[in-house]
Amino acid sequence: QVQLVESGGGLVQAGGSLRLSCAASGIRISEYTMGWYRQAPGKQRDLVATISYGSFTNYAASVKGRFTISRDNARNTVFLQMNSLKPEDTAVYYCRAFSSGRDIGWGQGTQVTVSS
């Protein structure tokens, strides 16, 4: 059974930083593309960043240069380092594992709130 558990969310002031973690069980993240997505109230769920099994990364334009996705295969965990946070980054952040566009699993999400 695949489980993805996010942590590290919280309340931070604009300009601050947070580091999200996604701990996986039931799969080896080294075999999949891992991604972070976010959903703000009343909006659709959008891509934030992905990292392939070959560690190629991709970022949404809105977070490029501020956020960094990384993976620790030994710990079976994916991270999202978020710097220079803005109020518009406020959302629930979700971790996803997928392969060739096929969902392997989603986490339950962690709330990130950035105050102005």
C-alpha angles and dihedrals in degrees: 000000000000117000127179115185120190124202140163101070123132147119118311136165121249110278092030132115139238133181118213122201130200114196114197131204130175091035138055107239090207087075097053145052110254125204145183119218132177138206124197121199111286093006136100124261109267136195116257103172142332135201121198127218084260089054095248108151134211128187138192110249091242093062103032110126093017104059129052126194119203140163136217105201093186090058092037088229136129123207137201115199109199119194133174090024119200131201088250089064088070108121145105108281120214132194119220135189118200145156127205088347093306116126116239096174149325131216125231094250138243125237120240117189122183116193123207 
